[in-house]
Amino acid sequence: MNDYPAIADHGLIGDLQTSALVATDGTIDWFCSPRFDSPSVFGALLDRERGGHFSARARGEGVKTKQLYHPDTAILITRFMTEDGVGEITDYMPVTSDTPSDRHRLVRQLTCVRGTIVFDVEVAPRFDYGRLPHEVRVDDDGATFTAGETTMTLSLIRDADLERLGRAEQTDAGDLRLALSLTEGQTRGLVLEMNGAPAPRTVPVAEAQQLLDDTAHFWQDWIGRSTYQGRWREEVERSAITLKLMTYAPTGGLVAAPTAGLPEQIGGERNWDYRFTWVRDASFSVTTLVRLGYQDEAAAFGRWLRDRITDQAGTDTGPLNIMYRIDGDPKLSEETLEDWEGYRGSYPVRIGNDAAGQLQLDIYGEAMDALWHAHGSGLAIGQPGWVALCGILDWLAANWDQPEEGIWETRGGRKDFTYGRLMCWVAFDRALRLAAEYGRPAPVALWTEQRDAIYDQIMAKGWDPGRRAFVQQYGEPVLDASLLKMTQVGFISPQDPMWTDTLAAMETELVSDSLVYRYDPSASPDGLRGSEGTFSLCTFLYVDALARADRLDDARLTFEKMLTYANHLGLYSEEIAPTGEQIGNFPQAFTHLALIDAALTLDERLAARRPERRRDR
């Protein structure tokens, strides 16, 4: 199993409808088309033998590699250093329009920077998770792969008058191999196109360079709209670009991660498909993007949420599902790829997500909070949307006081989770604010009654006098890091003794040298075998909570320590293993959202403290 790259040894490229992971050795081992949630074309990340790959590696012994992003872009550069020379692969996907498309391009430009270098290229697609066989036709300009109704062409980048530096050959397995020998200053490459031209063609070097320039200008213009000017600009802007890469432009939906099946424990069964849009993640993204100054993106996510509220296409668990496909489809049936071994033997590999039908009451508070922030950025709620929203609040008024599965999507049965009740309080609180701001008709007395009843219940049942802390579920002395949101949403003052005691209890039980666990599975069984690492989202929530409690030195040190767990490109997966290795789906939107929020809150608090320090001198 050691022939799998580390999860963190990848960069992400994309075109705002789908994306690809590129390993540090130059292998694309995850690519789905035509959408994030479509079947894979390259999936070696989850099965080295059956998944398929697109590799481009420098030939030689002791090759050293480095990766970086072209500044302020999603263009990835992988550098190869050999005894004979230095080469680069520049990987990018030209950005698509806001219209759903089956056509996608992935460009790999190969350049010799110094000396001489030989690139060995292999294109081995495995369509539909390897379940759909393909045929290949090779000609002088490249190759055409056909699998059912899907066509993938591979065109060579070179000028017609330049010498041919390599020739593609077909393997017995229907794959393509190519060796390119380059000298200093020479550029060649390949353009992979899904469902585009029926046959490959020679792509002039100048045309490929123009595509590269246009892609760079798009990303540089986009990140230039950020209003963030704080201490951690590089980390915040890389997180913002990563979130943009995980956005499905036609709907504004944000996938939780562009991957499926990456384990929370190597060899374990906590391997989920994250290529969908969670109401929770989309809601948090609205708030975060508003704070960064991205009003258009926040409005797009807000519209996605508003459409789900208007549709009310949920299951018998309520008017909203906890997650949807990126086009808003609520059907996410889960299956297992029986023949795939999983990342480093982490079987099963799950496609789809049965958690979609769970009852998670917190999503209503998160959605209402997002709409409240979106309203502040100019996204108005029309009459149909307001009527639908009132209908959801009517349902919530009758259903908030019941057991549920909770934010962490446990599969051990429904329980009275404190966090779910907390966010129900948020739902009624934000609805009351919206009603007052809009001057819309609303059952204000009912909503006020429900909000206050939830508050009283949390104080009576969510607080454990023995633990001196708010706990995960009523009647059980188990702590839960999701409750770090309590001060962020305004439920309790950061200086309230009940909160400072809760924070101290979490630090004793859930915090490990700045890293934070979600909860202790051994103390609160979640219906799954095995353990997990610390949850990176929770670590950044902890930073935010420390900053709000005016523990700024602690917050800053924790934040800086957490930054050391990023990969070489500033990307984060879902969790950190006890070894410090990144585990779980990668990169994870929730983590990058929380990083941005923590940086913004900490910047604000540090700036506010500075004048006081000057007076003290």
Order of alpha helices (4+ residues) and beta strands (2+ residues): beta-beta-beta-beta-beta-beta-beta-beta-beta-alpha-beta-beta-beta-beta-beta-beta-alpha-alpha-beta-beta-beta-alpha-alpha-beta-beta-beta-alpha-alpha-alpha-alpha-beta-beta-alpha-alpha-beta-beta-beta-alpha-alpha-beta-beta-alpha
